[in-house]
Amino acid sequence: MKIEGIRDKISTGEYRFSDHAVKRMIRRLIDRIEIEDAVLTGEIIEEYPDDKYCPSCLIYGMSKSGRHLHVQLSLPPTVVIITAYEPDETEWIDFRVRRKKL
């Protein structure tokens, strides 16, 4: 999976937010610009080809203010932001690799 197609959609504003994402972003105080920053500078860290509604992926990136973010979104041609959150350091190594559960 390549991130370039996703970045093209984000940079041209050809994406939307799911209702779930909007609710979570409000609760977590994450704004649209931070999402865009994270995706435009980030990397795909997990792929979900068999996701519930359509293939998706998880992107790790940082906002311009230095905030670490995970953004799950559907793949082009229709990019939908599914959710976004600050990764928990107890669950992630370098915010990129899931820690194994004991």
MOPAC internal coordinates of N, CA, C and O (Angstrom, degrees):
PM7 1SCF
backbone

  N    0.0000 0     0.00 0     0.00 0    0    0    0
  C    1.4496 1     0.00 0     0.00 0    1    0    0
  C    1.5271 1   108.57 1     0.00 0    2    1    0
  O    1.2310 1   120.74 1   -44.08 1    3    2    1
  N    1.2928 1   116.19 1   135.92 1    3    2    1
  C    1.4587 1   121.16 1  -178.38 1    5    3    2
  C    1.5244 1   110.20 1  -109.76 1    6    5    3
  O    1.2310 1   121.11 1   -36.89 1    7    6    5
  N    1.3187 1   115.48 1   143.11 1    7    6    5
  C    1.4641 1   120.33 1  -177.57 1    9    7    6
  C    1.5327 1   112.35 1   -85.90 1   10    9    7
  O    1.2310 1   119.98 1   164.22 1   11   10    9
  N    1.3212 1   117.64 1   -15.78 1   11   10    9
  C    1.4672 1   120.26 1  -175.27 1   13   11   10
  C    1.5258 1   113.22 1   -57.98 1   14   13   11
  O    1.2310 1   120.24 1   136.40 1   15   14   13
  N    1.3422 1   117.15 1   -43.60 1   15   14   13
  C    1.4655 1   120.48 1   179.43 1   17   15   14
  C    1.5169 1   112.18 1   -63.21 1   18   17   15
  O    1.2310 1   121.03 1   143.60 1   19   18   17
  N    1.3192 1   115.63 1   -36.40 1   19   18   17
  C    1.4668 1   120.64 1   177.23 1   21   19   18
  C    1.5267 1   109.55 1   -66.82 1   22   21   19
  O    1.2310 1   120.38 1   133.62 1   23   22   21
  N    1.3088 1   116.87 1   -46.38 1   23   22   21
  C    1.4723 1   120.92 1   179.72 1   25   23   22
  C    1.5261 1   111.45 1   -60.58 1   26   25   23
  O    1.2310 1   120.56 1   140.78 1   27   26   25
  N    1.3343 1   116.54 1   -39.22 1   27   26   25
  C    1.4743 1   119.68 1   178.01 1   29   27   26
  C    1.5188 1   110.54 1   -59.05 1   30   29   27
  O    1.2310 1   120.55 1   134.50 1   31   30   29
  N    1.3199 1   116.54 1   -45.50 1   31   30   29
  C    1.4677 1   120.90 1  -179.28 1   33   31   30
  C    1.5358 1   111.25 1   -65.26 1   34   33   31
  O    1.2310 1   120.38 1   138.25 1   35   34   33
  N    1.3190 1   116.88 1   -41.75 1   35   34   33
  C    1.4676 1   120.64 1  -179.91 1   37   35   34
  C    1.5336 1   109.99 1   -66.17 1   38   37   35
  O    1.2310 1   120.26 1   134.04 1   39   38   37
  N    1.3191 1   117.11 1   -45.96 1   39   38   37
  C    1.4743 1   120.08 1  -175.77 1   41   39   38
  C    1.5313 1   112.56 1   -67.41 1   42   41   39
  O    1.2310 1   119.93 1   154.52 1   43   42   41
  N    1.3384 1   117.73 1   -25.48 1   43   42   41
  C    1.4658 1   120.05 1   178.08 1   45   43   42
  C    1.5263 1   112.41 1   -97.46 1   46   45   43
  O    1.2310 1   120.33 1  -176.39 1   47   46   45
  N    1.3304 1   116.98 1     3.61 1   47   46   45
  C    1.4629 1   120.72 1   178.13 1   49   47   46
  C    1.5125 1   114.08 1    75.62 1   50   49   47
  O    1.2310 1   120.15 1  -163.51 1   51   50   49
  N    1.3320 1   117.32 1    16.49 1   51   50   49
  C    1.4643 1   121.34 1  -179.35 1   53   51   50
  C    1.5232 1   110.66 1   -91.09 1   54   53   51
  O    1.2310 1   120.88 1  -116.38 1   55   54   53
  N    1.3189 1   115.93 1    63.62 1   55   54   53
  C    1.4575 1   121.95 1   178.14 1   57   55   54
  C    1.5201 1   108.08 1  -154.13 1   58   57   55
  O    1.2310 1   121.52 1   -13.18 1   59   58   57
  N    1.3183 1   114.70 1   166.82 1   59   58   57
  C    1.4640 1   119.08 1   176.36 1   61   59   58
  C    1.5236 1   109.13 1  -142.10 1   62   61   59
  O    1.2310 1   121.16 1    -9.80 1   63   62   61
  N    1.3123 1   115.39 1   170.20 1   63   62   61
  C    1.4597 1   122.03 1   179.57 1   65   63   62
  C    1.5194 1   109.54 1  -107.73 1   66   65   63
  O    1.2310 1   120.34 1   -42.97 1   67   66   65
  N    1.3257 1   116.95 1   137.03 1   67   66   65
  C    1.4643 1   119.95 1   172.39 1   69   67   66
  C    1.5252 1   108.35 1   -71.71 1   70   69   67
  O    1.2310 1   120.45 1   -20.32 1   71   70   69
  N    1.3151 1   116.75 1   159.68 1   71   70   69
  C    1.4678 1   120.37 1   176.00 1   73   71   70
  C    1.5254 1   110.13 1   -58.25 1   74   73   71
  O    1.2310 1   121.20 1   139.32 1   75   74   73
  N    1.3316 1   115.32 1   -40.68 1   75   74   73
  C    1.4659 1   120.48 1   178.85 1   77   75   74
  C    1.5310 1   110.64 1   -58.17 1   78   77   75
  O    1.2310 1   120.48 1   134.00 1   79   78   77
  N    1.3345 1   116.70 1   -46.00 1   79   78   77
  C    1.4618 1   120.67 1  -178.93 1   81   79   78
  C    1.5278 1   111.17 1   -61.47 1   82   81   79
  O    1.2310 1   120.65 1   136.19 1   83   82   81
  N    1.3147 1   116.36 1   -43.81 1   83   82   81
  C    1.4678 1   120.30 1  -179.40 1   85   83   82
  C    1.5249 1   110.51 1   -60.44 1   86   85   83
  O    1.2310 1   120.20 1   134.11 1   87   86   85
  N    1.3149 1   117.22 1   -45.89 1   87   86   85
  C    1.4686 1   120.72 1   179.31 1   89   87   86
  C    1.5205 1   111.51 1   -61.08 1   90   89   87
  O    1.2310 1   120.62 1   135.57 1   91   90   89
  N    1.3299 1   116.42 1   -44.43 1   91   90   89
  C    1.4636 1   120.29 1  -179.52 1   93   91   90
  C    1.5259 1   111.44 1   -67.71 1   94   93   91
  O    1.2310 1   120.32 1   140.19 1   95   94   93
  N    1.3193 1   117.00 1   -39.81 1   95   94   93
  C    1.4701 1   120.19 1   179.26 1   97   95   94
  C    1.5180 1   111.48 1   -63.28 1   98   97   95
  O    1.2310 1   120.33 1   139.41 1   99   98   97
  N    1.3265 1   116.97 1   -40.59 1   99   98   97
  C    1.4697 1   120.34 1   177.97 1  101   99   98
  C    1.5215 1   109.34 1   -63.05 1  102  101   99
  O    1.2310 1   120.54 1   132.59 1  103  102  101
  N    1.3197 1   116.58 1   -47.41 1  103  102  101
  C    1.4663 1   121.25 1  -178.52 1  105  103  102
  C    1.5359 1   110.98 1   -63.00 1  106  105  103
  O    1.2310 1   120.48 1   143.10 1  107  106  105
  N    1.3189 1   116.68 1   -36.90 1  107  106  105
  C    1.4693 1   121.61 1  -175.08 1  109  107  106
  C    1.5271 1   113.44 1   -95.89 1  110  109  107
  O    1.2310 1   120.59 1  -176.83 1  111  110  109
  N    1.3331 1   116.49 1     3.17 1  111  110  109
  C    1.4658 1   122.50 1   178.74 1  113  111  110
  C    1.5318 1   111.99 1    56.33 1  114  113  111
  O    1.2310 1   120.76 1  -133.98 1  115  114  113
  N    1.3207 1   116.15 1    46.02 1  115  114  113
  C    1.4587 1   123.11 1   176.59 1  117  115  114
  C    1.5226 1   107.06 1  -108.14 1  118  117  115
  O    1.2310 1   119.99 1   -50.77 1  119  118  117
  N    1.3326 1   117.63 1   129.23 1  119  118  117
  C    1.4638 1   118.48 1  -179.48 1  121  119  118
  C    1.5297 1   111.84 1  -105.61 1  122  121  119
  O    1.2310 1   121.27 1   -10.60 1  123  122  121
  N    1.3104 1   115.19 1   169.40 1  123  122  121
  C    1.4612 1   123.41 1  -175.66 1  125  123  122
  C    1.5220 1   112.17 1   -57.37 1  126  125  123
  O    1.2310 1   120.12 1   137.62 1  127  126  125
  N    1.3217 1   117.39 1   -42.38 1  127  126  125
  C    1.4686 1   121.26 1  -179.13 1  129  127  126
  C    1.5246 1   110.63 1   -62.51 1  130  129  127
  O    1.2310 1   120.04 1   140.91 1  131  130  129
  N    1.3287 1   117.54 1   -39.09 1  131  130  129
  C    1.4647 1   120.39 1   178.35 1  133  131  130
  C    1.5324 1   110.96 1   -63.83 1  134  133  131
  O    1.2310 1   120.79 1   141.28 1  135  134  133
  N    1.3246 1   116.09 1   -38.72 1  135  134  133
  C    1.4648 1   120.62 1   177.31 1  137  135  134
  C    1.5267 1   109.25 1   -62.26 1  138  137  135
  O    1.2310 1   120.89 1   131.12 1  139  138  137
  N    1.3161 1   115.91 1   -48.88 1  139  138  137
  C    1.4634 1   119.85 1  -179.91 1  141  139  138
  C    1.5286 1   110.78 1   -59.97 1  142  141  139
  O    1.2310 1   120.02 1   133.89 1  143  142  141
  N    1.3281 1   117.58 1   -46.11 1  143  142  141
  C    1.4771 1   121.19 1   178.24 1  145  143  142
  C    1.5211 1   110.90 1   -55.94 1  146  145  143
  O    1.2310 1   120.55 1   131.82 1  147  146  145
  N    1.3232 1   116.56 1   -48.18 1  147  146  145
  C    1.4642 1   121.39 1  -176.67 1  149  147  146
  C    1.5246 1   111.32 1   -61.62 1  150  149  147
  O    1.2310 1   120.20 1   136.88 1  151  150  149
  N    1.3167 1   117.22 1   -43.12 1  151  150  149
  C    1.4610 1   120.36 1  -178.81 1  153  151  150
  C    1.5254 1   111.07 1   -71.62 1  154  153  151
  O    1.2310 1   120.40 1   137.14 1  155  154  153
  N    1.3182 1   116.84 1   -42.86 1  155  154  153
  C    1.4723 1   120.09 1  -176.90 1  157  155  154
  C    1.5205 1   113.14 1   -67.78 1  158  157  155
  O    1.2310 1   120.10 1   154.61 1  159  158  157
  N    1.3260 1   117.41 1   -25.39 1  159  158  157
  C    1.4703 1   120.03 1  -179.48 1  161  159  158
  C    1.5254 1   112.34 1  -111.21 1  162  161  159
  O    1.2310 1   120.54 1   178.11 1  163  162  161
  N    1.3166 1   116.57 1    -1.89 1  163  162  161
  C    1.4563 1   120.80 1  -170.91 1  165  163  162
  C    1.5099 1   115.23 1   -91.06 1  166  165  163
  O    1.2310 1   122.34 1    11.44 1  167  166  165
  N    1.3375 1   113.12 1  -168.56 1  167  166  165
  C    1.4606 1   121.71 1  -179.41 1  169  167  166
  C    1.5196 1   109.11 1  -141.14 1  170  169  167
  O    1.2310 1   120.95 1   -30.23 1  171  170  169
  N    1.3138 1   115.79 1   149.77 1  171  170  169
  C    1.4621 1   120.95 1   175.73 1  173  171  170
  C    1.5201 1   107.66 1   -75.08 1  174  173  171
  O    1.2310 1   120.76 1   -54.57 1  175  174  173
  N    1.3455 1   116.16 1   125.43 1  175  174  173
  C    1.4651 1   119.39 1  -179.80 1  177  175  174
  C    1.5258 1   112.51 1  -111.46 1  178  177  175
  O    1.2310 1   120.36 1   160.18 1  179  178  177
  N    1.3233 1   116.91 1   -19.82 1  179  178  177
  C    1.4644 1   120.79 1   175.54 1  181  179  178
  C    1.5277 1   108.50 1  -146.19 1  182  181  179
  O    1.2310 1   121.19 1   -32.85 1  183  182  181
  N    1.3295 1   115.34 1   147.15 1  183  182  181
  C    1.4538 1   120.99 1   177.52 1  185  183  182
  C    1.5222 1   109.01 1  -121.28 1  186  185  183
  O    1.2310 1   121.00 1   -39.52 1  187  186  185
  N    1.3321 1   115.69 1   140.48 1  187  186  185
  C    1.4572 1   121.93 1  -179.34 1  189  187  186
  C    1.5382 1   109.12 1  -126.76 1  190  189  187
  O    1.2310 1   119.92 1  -104.10 1  191  190  189
  N    1.3319 1   117.77 1    75.90 1  191  190  189
  C    1.4744 1   120.03 1  -176.50 1  193  191  190
  C    1.5231 1   113.38 1   -65.72 1  194  193  191
  O    1.2310 1   119.96 1   157.00 1  195  194  193
  N    1.3234 1   117.69 1   -23.00 1  195  194  193
  C    1.4641 1   121.53 1  -178.26 1  197  195  194
  C    1.5261 1   112.16 1  -110.37 1  198  197  195
  O    1.2310 1   120.58 1  -149.10 1  199  198  197
  N    1.3263 1   116.50 1    30.90 1  199  198  197
  C    1.4611 1   120.80 1  -178.94 1  201  199  198
  C    1.5299 1   110.11 1   -60.44 1  202  201  199
  O    1.2310 1   120.64 1   -18.33 1  203  202  201
  N    1.3162 1   116.38 1   161.67 1  203  202  201
  C    1.4633 1   123.49 1  -170.72 1  205  203  202
  C    1.5334 1   114.01 1   -49.80 1  206  205  203
  O    1.2310 1   119.70 1   127.58 1  207  206  205
  N    1.3205 1   118.18 1   -52.42 1  207  206  205
  C    1.4659 1   120.63 1  -174.94 1  209  207  206
  C    1.5276 1   113.22 1  -103.19 1  210  209  207
  O    1.2310 1   120.48 1   144.60 1  211  210  209
  N    1.3261 1   116.68 1   -35.40 1  211  210  209
  C    1.4651 1   120.48 1   179.89 1  213  211  210
  C    1.5277 1   107.74 1  -165.78 1  214  213  211
  O    1.2310 1   120.00 1   -18.36 1  215  214  213
  N    1.3241 1   117.60 1   161.64 1  215  214  213
  C    1.4682 1   119.47 1   179.25 1  217  215  214
  C    1.5311 1   111.30 1   -56.54 1  218  217  215
  O    1.2310 1   121.11 1   -37.37 1  219  218  217
  N    1.3257 1   115.48 1   142.63 1  219  218  217
  C    1.4616 1   120.24 1  -179.95 1  221  219  218
  C    1.5216 1   109.27 1  -145.96 1  222  221  219
  O    1.2310 1   121.48 1    -2.98 1  223  222  221
  N    1.3152 1   114.77 1   177.02 1  223  222  221
  C    1.4632 1   119.97 1   177.60 1  225  223  222
  C    1.5236 1   109.31 1  -149.11 1  226  225  223
  O    1.2310 1   121.39 1   -13.91 1  227  226  225
  N    1.3235 1   114.94 1   166.09 1  227  226  225
  C    1.4546 1   122.38 1   176.58 1  229  227  226
  C    1.5178 1   107.31 1  -113.16 1  230  229  227
  O    1.2310 1   120.91 1   -53.05 1  231  230  229
  N    1.3121 1   115.87 1   126.95 1  231  230  229
  C    1.4563 1   122.46 1  -179.72 1  233  231  230
  C    1.5202 1   109.07 1  -111.52 1  234  233  231
  O    1.2310 1   121.31 1   -45.55 1  235  234  233
  N    1.3268 1   115.10 1   134.45 1  235  234  233
  C    1.4709 1   120.75 1   171.03 1  237  235  234
  C    1.5175 1   106.80 1  -104.22 1  238  237  235
  O    1.2310 1   121.16 1   -48.26 1  239  238  237
  N    1.3202 1   115.38 1   131.74 1  239  238  237
  C    1.4633 1   120.93 1   176.44 1  241  239  238
  C    1.5083 1   110.08 1  -158.20 1  242  241  239
  O    1.2310 1   121.58 1    -1.13 1  243  242  241
  N    1.3147 1   114.58 1   178.87 1  243  242  241
  C    1.4641 1   120.23 1   180.00 1  245  243  242
  C    1.5202 1   109.79 1  -125.87 1  246  245  243
  O    1.2310 1   121.71 1   -34.12 1  247  246  245
  N    1.3158 1   114.34 1   145.88 1  247  246  245
  C    1.4593 1   119.19 1   173.59 1  249  247  246
  C    1.5292 1   107.69 1   -78.02 1  250  249  247
  O    1.2310 1   120.48 1   -12.51 1  251  250  249
  N    1.3142 1   116.68 1   167.49 1  251  250  249
  C    1.4696 1   120.00 1   179.28 1  253  251  250
  C    1.5204 1   111.89 1   -62.70 1  254  253  251
  O    1.2310 1   120.78 1   156.84 1  255  254  253
  N    1.3309 1   116.12 1   -23.16 1  255  254  253
  C    1.4702 1   119.78 1   178.67 1  257  255  254
  C    1.5297 1   111.91 1   -84.17 1  258  257  255
  O    1.2310 1   120.44 1   178.86 1  259  258  257
  N    1.3487 1   116.77 1    -1.14 1  259  258  257
  C    1.4642 1   120.35 1   177.52 1  261  259  258
  C    1.5128 1   114.79 1    92.42 1  262  261  259
  O    1.2310 1   119.88 1  -167.24 1  263  262  261
  N    1.3080 1   117.83 1    12.76 1  263  262  261
  C    1.4600 1   122.25 1   179.42 1  265  263  262
  C    1.5349 1   109.74 1   -80.64 1  266  265  263
  O    1.2310 1   120.29 1   -53.92 1  267  266  265
  N    1.3241 1   117.05 1   126.08 1  267  266  265
  C    1.4605 1   122.38 1   177.44 1  269  267  266
  C    1.5266 1   108.37 1   -76.90 1  270  269  267
  O    1.2310 1   120.52 1   -49.76 1  271  270  269
  N    1.3411 1   116.61 1   130.24 1  271  270  269
  C    1.4581 1   120.17 1  -178.86 1  273  271  270
  C    1.5229 1   111.33 1  -136.66 1  274  273  271
  O    1.2310 1   121.56 1   -31.98 1  275  274  273
  N    1.3173 1   114.63 1   148.02 1  275  274  273
  C    1.4517 1   122.84 1   167.65 1  277  275  274
  C    1.5207 1   106.22 1  -111.17 1  278  277  275
  O    1.2310 1   120.83 1   -46.06 1  279  278  277
  N    1.3246 1   116.02 1   133.94 1  279  278  277
  C    1.4571 1   121.75 1   178.31 1  281  279  278
  C    1.5276 1   107.72 1  -128.32 1  282  281  279
  O    1.2310 1   120.52 1   -59.88 1  283  282  281
  N    1.3246 1   116.61 1   120.12 1  283  282  281
  C    1.4562 1   119.90 1   173.98 1  285  283  282
  C    1.5203 1   107.18 1   -98.68 1  286  285  283
  O    1.2310 1   121.08 1   -48.84 1  287  286  285
  N    1.3425 1   115.54 1   131.16 1  287  286  285
  C    1.4525 1   119.77 1  -179.43 1  289  287  286
  C    1.5186 1   111.23 1  -146.83 1  290  289  287
  O    1.2310 1   121.62 1   -22.71 1  291  290  289
  N    1.3342 1   114.50 1   157.29 1  291  290  289
  C    1.4587 1   120.12 1   177.12 1  293  291  290
  C    1.5216 1   108.96 1   -79.26 1  294  293  291
  O    1.2310 1   121.33 1   -20.31 1  295  294  293
  N    1.3137 1   115.06 1   159.69 1  295  294  293
  C    1.4586 1   120.53 1  -175.03 1  297  295  294
  C    1.5248 1   111.96 1   -88.09 1  298  297  295
  O    1.2310 1   120.89 1   -25.14 1  299  298  297
  N    1.3473 1   115.90 1   154.86 1  299  298  297
  C    1.4687 1   119.07 1   176.88 1  301  299  298
  C    1.5229 1   110.50 1   -56.05 1  302  301  299
  O    1.2310 1   119.34 1   -27.65 1  303  302  301
  N    1.3219 1   118.87 1   152.35 1  303  302  301
  C    1.4571 1   125.38 1    19.57 1  305  303  302
  C    1.5293 1   114.75 1   -83.78 1  306  305  303
  O    1.2310 1   119.21 1   161.67 1  307  306  305
  N    1.3304 1   119.11 1   -18.33 1  307  306  305
  C    1.4653 1   121.15 1   179.35 1  309  307  306
  C    1.5185 1   108.82 1  -108.60 1  310  309  307
  O    1.2310 1   120.89 1   -71.87 1  311  310  309
  N    1.3277 1   115.91 1   108.13 1  311  310  309
  C    1.4601 1   120.23 1  -179.42 1  313  311  310
  C    1.5251 1   108.81 1   -95.51 1  314  313  311
  O    1.2310 1   121.82 1   -59.17 1  315  314  313
  N    1.3247 1   114.12 1   120.83 1  315  314  313
  C    1.4667 1   121.01 1   177.57 1  317  315  314
  C    1.5208 1   107.34 1  -124.72 1  318  317  315
  O    1.2310 1   120.52 1   -53.42 1  319  318  317
  N    1.3243 1   116.61 1   126.58 1  319  318  317
  C    1.4578 1   121.01 1   174.64 1  321  319  318
  C    1.5228 1   106.13 1   -74.54 1  322  321  319
  O    1.2310 1   120.92 1   -60.56 1  323  322  321
  N    1.3290 1   115.84 1   119.44 1  323  322  321
  C    1.4596 1   121.37 1  -175.94 1  325  323  322
  C    1.5268 1   111.11 1   -89.87 1  326  325  323
  O    1.2310 1   120.61 1   136.41 1  327  326  325
  N    1.3271 1   116.44 1   -43.59 1  327  326  325
  C    1.4597 1   121.20 1   176.66 1  329  327  326
  C    1.5176 1   109.01 1  -162.96 1  330  329  327
  O    1.2310 1   120.80 1   -15.01 1  331  330  329
  N    1.3119 1   116.08 1   164.99 1  331  330  329
  C    1.4619 1   122.47 1   177.37 1  333  331  330
  C    1.5228 1   108.07 1  -151.21 1  334  333  331
  O    1.2310 1   121.27 1   -36.75 1  335  334  333
  N    1.3357 1   115.18 1   143.25 1  335  334  333
  C    1.4630 1   119.62 1  -178.89 1  337  335  334
  C    1.5208 1   109.94 1  -161.79 1  338  337  335
  O    1.2310 1   121.28 1   -16.16 1  339  338  337
  N    1.3262 1   115.15 1   163.84 1  339  338  337
  C    1.4583 1   121.27 1   171.89 1  341  339  338
  C    1.5240 1   107.28 1   -86.08 1  342  341  339
  O    1.2310 1   119.74 1   -57.29 1  343  342  341
  N    1.3287 1   118.11 1   122.71 1  343  342  341
  C    1.4644 1   119.40 1  -178.36 1  345  343  342
  C    1.5257 1   111.91 1   -66.37 1  346  345  343
  O    1.2310 1   121.44 1   -38.85 1  347  346  345
  N    1.3166 1   114.86 1   141.15 1  347  346  345
  C    1.4557 1   122.83 1   178.97 1  349  347  346
  C    1.5357 1   108.57 1   -81.41 1  350  349  347
  O    1.2310 1   120.07 1   -58.70 1  351  350  349
  N    1.3226 1   117.47 1   121.30 1  351  350  349
  C    1.4678 1   121.42 1  -177.91 1  353  351  350
  C    1.5258 1   112.81 1   -60.39 1  354  353  351
  O    1.2310 1   119.81 1   156.85 1  355  354  353
  N    1.3260 1   117.96 1   -23.15 1  355  354  353
  C    1.4650 1   119.58 1   178.45 1  357  355  354
  C    1.5331 1   111.32 1   -76.36 1  358  357  355
  O    1.2310 1   120.28 1   164.51 1  359  358  357
  N    1.3349 1   117.07 1   -15.49 1  359  358  357
  C    1.4607 1   121.60 1  -179.02 1  361  359  358
  C    1.5223 1   113.54 1  -106.59 1  362  361  359
  O    1.2310 1   120.54 1   167.66 1  363  362  361
  N    1.3396 1   116.57 1   -12.34 1  363  362  361
  C    1.4696 1   120.82 1  -174.47 1  365  363  362
  C    1.5220 1   111.24 1  -131.79 1  366  365  363
  O    1.2310 1   120.35 1   -38.07 1  367  366  365
  N    1.3200 1   116.94 1   141.93 1  367  366  365
  C    1.4667 1   123.06 1   172.45 1  369  367  366
  C    1.5241 1   106.40 1   -96.27 1  370  369  367
  O    1.2310 1   120.62 1   -58.08 1  371  370  369
  N    1.3264 1   116.43 1   121.92 1  371  370  369
  C    1.4735 1   121.95 1  -177.65 1  373  371  370
  C    1.5282 1   111.89 1    52.11 1  374  373  371
  O    1.2310 1   119.98 1  -151.89 1  375  374  373
  N    1.3022 1   117.64 1    28.11 1  375  374  373
  C    1.4660 1   124.92 1   179.21 1  377  375  374
  C    1.5285 1   112.82 1    62.59 1  378  377  375
  O    1.2310 1   119.70 1  -172.40 1  379  378  377
  N    1.3471 1   118.17 1     7.60 1  379  378  377
  C    1.4626 1   121.90 1  -173.68 1  381  379  378
  C    1.5307 1   114.20 1  -117.25 1  382  381  379
  O    1.2310 1   119.51 1   151.21 1  383  382  381
  N    1.3021 1   118.54 1   -28.79 1  383  382  381
  C    1.4616 1   122.05 1  -174.16 1  385  383  382
  C    1.5219 1   109.42 1  -123.62 1  386  385  383
  O    1.2310 1   121.20 1   -51.80 1  387  386  385
  N    1.3240 1   115.31 1   128.20 1  387  386  385
  C    1.4763 1   118.76 1   179.33 1  389  387  386
  C    1.5320 1   109.92 1   -66.50 1  390  389  387
  O    1.2310 1   121.57 1   -44.28 1  391  390  389
  N    1.3232 1   114.60 1   135.72 1  391  390  389
  C    1.4661 1   119.13 1   174.21 1  393  391  390
  C    1.5285 1   108.30 1   -73.34 1  394  393  391
  O    1.2310 1   120.79 1   -35.11 1  395  394  393
  N    1.3005 1   116.09 1   144.89 1  395  394  393
  C    1.4647 1   120.13 1   177.20 1  397  395  394
  C    1.5223 1   108.96 1   -72.11 1  398  397  395
  O    1.2310 1   120.95 1   -42.90 1  399  398  397
  N    1.3239 1   115.79 1   137.10 1  399  398  397
  C    1.4635 1   120.27 1   178.21 1  401  399  398
  C    1.5209 1   108.82 1   -79.87 1  402  401  399
  O    1.2310 1   121.46 1   -41.45 1  403  402  401
  N    1.3265 1   114.82 1   138.55 1  403  402  401
  C    1.4678 1   120.15 1  -179.90 1  405  403  402
  C    1.4903 1   111.87 1   -83.57 1  406  405  403
  O    1.2310 1   120.10 1   180.00 1  407  406  405

